[in-house]
Amino acid sequence: MIKLEEFRAGCVGLASCCGDELPECCFRCVYLIYQEAACSLPYYSCGYSLPDRLTQSQPMCLPEPD
């Protein structure tokens, strides 16, 4: 099983064939990235840790700050 903290930090990606390892909230999240490359399997990654992200909204997998 993938560690959500590592996935959200951008440390790991997940092959699309293993997408069932992601929590359901990831598939509704604006930060989920699906990429296809000619030389490898398509995979999912999380864009929350990217410095140039277009939104600053809180991802669904993190609790709202108090």
Secondary structure by P-SEA (a helix, b strand, c coil): cccaaaaaaccccccccccccccccccccccbbbbbbcccccbbbbcccccccccccccccccccc
